[in-house]
Amino acid sequence: MFVGHYSASIAAKAIAPRIPFWLLVIAAQFVDIFWALFVLGGVEHVRIDTSLASNHLDLYHMPFTHSLAATFGWALIAFALVRLLPGIKLRLKASMLVALVVASHWFLDLIVHRPDLAITSDLKVGFALWDRPLVSFLLEVGLVAGAAYFCQQGRTSTRAWLVIFGASRYCY
């Protein structure tokens, strides 16, 4: 999942308009930020396999960022960080919503990833929609469009962000 992760940010903004949008965007990518750092640091591993359809990343070792257990840990860390942020007075409900956006990352990845998302050390899952690039693309566009529609119903403006995220899809 690429742009589709931002659908959780957009939907959360509609639910809680007082949460800064930049915080929700970071929450949607929180796991991938650490994934990149862990790959660069040699903690997690990825290789390029051009025989794979669409996304050529073979994500064979990601236990600290993309396992189900880690997902709940990252959500808990995000919850705690938001509660400690100076200058942002968010209620408990808002902090929980940020944590849910972080947790949504794994569930959205489940749809598109090949079986590389760990539930246990021996059981990895993924519905492999990346192997169907057109379907994957349409799903991501649909998620963002659906979240934007939901957000517009709550009268929260997302048009500028949609243009940015829509255009960013073509960078992959």
C-alpha positions as CSV (number, residue, x, y, z in Angstrom):
1,M,0.0,0.0,0.0
2,F,1.3,3.4,-0.9
3,V,-1.1,6.3,-1.1
4,G,-3.9,4.2,0.4
5,H,-2.4,4.6,3.8
6,Y,-3.3,8.3,3.7
7,S,-7.0,7.3,3.6
8,A,-6.8,6.6,7.3
9,S,-5.4,10.1,7.9
10,I,-8.1,11.7,5.9
11,A,-10.9,9.7,7.6
12,A,-9.4,10.5,11.0
13,K,-9.3,14.2,10.2
14,A,-13.0,14.0,9.4
15,I,-13.7,12.3,12.7
16,A,-11.5,14.6,14.8
17,P,-10.9,17.9,12.9
18,R,-8.9,19.4,15.8
19,I,-6.0,16.9,15.3
20,P,-3.3,18.5,13.1
21,F,-3.3,16.9,9.7
22,W,0.5,16.7,9.6
23,L,0.3,14.5,12.7
24,L,-2.2,12.1,11.0
25,V,0.0,11.9,7.9
26,I,3.0,11.0,10.1
27,A,0.8,8.4,11.9
28,A,-0.1,6.8,8.6
29,Q,3.6,6.4,7.7
30,F,5.0,5.9,11.2
31,V,5.7,2.2,10.7
32,D,7.3,2.8,7.3
33,I,9.5,5.6,8.6
34,F,11.0,3.1,11.1
35,W,11.0,0.4,8.5
36,A,13.3,2.5,6.3
37,L,15.6,3.3,9.2
38,F,15.7,-0.4,10.2
39,V,16.5,-1.4,6.6
40,L,19.3,1.2,6.4
41,G,20.6,0.0,9.8
42,G,20.6,-3.6,8.8
43,V,18.0,-4.6,11.4
44,E,15.3,-5.6,8.7
45,H,16.0,-6.8,5.2
46,V,14.7,-6.3,1.7
47,R,15.9,-7.3,-1.7
48,I,15.0,-6.4,-5.2
49,D,13.4,-9.1,-7.3
50,T,12.5,-7.9,-10.8
51,S,10.5,-11.1,-11.4
52,L,7.8,-9.9,-9.0
53,A,4.9,-8.1,-10.6
54,S,4.4,-4.4,-10.0
55,N,6.3,-3.9,-6.7
56,H,9.8,-5.4,-7.0
57,L,10.5,-5.4,-3.3
58,D,11.0,-8.8,-1.7
59,L,10.2,-7.9,1.9
60,Y,11.5,-11.1,3.5
61,H,12.5,-9.9,7.0
62,M,10.4,-7.2,8.7
63,P,9.6,-8.5,12.2
64,F,10.1,-5.3,14.1
65,T,7.9,-3.0,11.9
66,H,5.4,-5.1,9.9
67,S,4.4,-7.9,12.2
68,L,1.0,-7.9,13.8
69,A,2.6,-7.8,17.3
70,A,4.9,-4.9,16.3
71,T,1.9,-3.0,14.9
72,F,0.3,-2.9,18.3
73,G,3.6,-1.8,19.9
74,W,4.0,1.0,17.3
75,A,0.4,2.1,18.0
76,L,1.1,2.2,21.7
77,I,4.3,4.2,21.2
78,A,2.4,6.7,18.9
79,F,-0.3,7.0,21.5
80,A,2.3,7.8,24.2
81,L,4.2,10.3,22.0
82,V,1.0,12.2,21.2
83,R,0.1,12.4,24.8
84,L,3.6,13.9,25.5
85,L,3.7,16.3,22.6
86,P,4.2,19.9,23.9
87,G,1.9,22.5,22.5
88,I,-0.7,20.0,21.2
89,K,-3.5,19.5,23.7
90,L,-5.3,16.4,22.5
91,R,-7.8,14.5,24.5
92,L,-7.5,10.8,25.2
93,K,-9.9,10.1,22.3
94,A,-7.7,12.0,19.8
95,S,-4.6,10.1,21.0
96,M,-6.4,6.9,20.5
97,L,-7.4,7.9,17.0
98,V,-3.8,8.6,16.1
99,A,-2.9,5.2,17.5
100,L,-5.6,3.6,15.3
101,V,-4.2,5.4,12.2
102,V,-0.8,3.9,13.0
103,A,-2.4,0.4,13.5
104,S,-4.3,0.8,10.2
105,H,-1.0,0.5,8.4
106,W,-0.7,-3.2,8.9
107,F,-4.3,-4.0,8.0
108,L,-4.1,-1.9,4.8
109,D,-0.7,-3.6,3.9
110,L,-2.4,-7.0,4.4
111,I,-4.5,-6.3,1.3
112,V,-1.6,-5.6,-1.1
113,H,1.5,-7.3,0.4
114,R,2.6,-10.7,-0.6
115,P,2.7,-13.1,2.4
116,D,5.4,-11.2,4.2
117,L,3.5,-9.7,7.2
118,A,4.2,-11.8,10.2
119,I,1.5,-13.0,12.6
120,T,3.9,-15.4,14.3
121,S,7.5,-16.2,13.4
122,D,6.3,-19.1,11.2
123,L,3.0,-17.6,9.8
124,K,3.2,-14.8,7.3
125,V,0.2,-13.4,5.5
126,G,-0.7,-11.1,2.7
127,F,-3.4,-11.1,0.0
128,A,-0.8,-10.2,-2.7
129,L,-2.9,-7.5,-4.5
130,W,0.4,-6.0,-5.7
131,D,0.5,-8.9,-8.1
132,R,-2.5,-7.3,-9.8
133,P,-1.2,-3.7,-10.4
134,L,-4.4,-2.3,-11.9
135,V,-6.6,-3.6,-9.2
136,S,-4.1,-2.4,-6.5
137,F,-4.0,1.0,-8.1
138,L,-7.8,1.2,-8.3
139,L,-8.1,0.1,-4.6
140,E,-5.7,2.8,-3.5
141,V,-7.5,5.5,-5.5
142,G,-10.8,4.3,-4.2
143,L,-9.6,4.3,-0.6
144,V,-8.4,7.9,-0.8
145,A,-11.5,9.1,-2.8
146,G,-13.8,7.4,-0.3
147,A,-12.0,8.9,2.7
148,A,-12.1,12.3,0.9
149,Y,-15.8,12.0,0.4
150,F,-16.3,11.0,4.0
151,C,-14.2,14.0,5.0
152,Q,-16.1,16.4,2.8
153,Q,-19.3,15.3,4.4
154,G,-17.8,16.6,7.7
155,R,-16.9,19.8,5.8
156,T,-13.1,19.3,6.4
157,S,-11.2,20.5,3.4
158,T,-8.8,18.0,1.9
159,R,-8.6,19.1,-1.8
160,A,-5.0,20.3,-1.7
161,W,-3.8,17.2,0.1
162,L,-5.6,15.0,-2.4
163,V,-3.8,16.6,-5.3
164,I,-0.5,16.1,-3.5
165,F,-1.1,12.5,-2.6
166,G,-2.7,11.7,-6.0
167,A,0.3,13.0,-7.8
168,S,2.7,11.2,-5.4
169,R,1.2,7.8,-6.6
170,Y,2.9,8.3,-9.9
171,C,6.3,8.6,-8.2
172,Y,6.4,4.8,-7.5
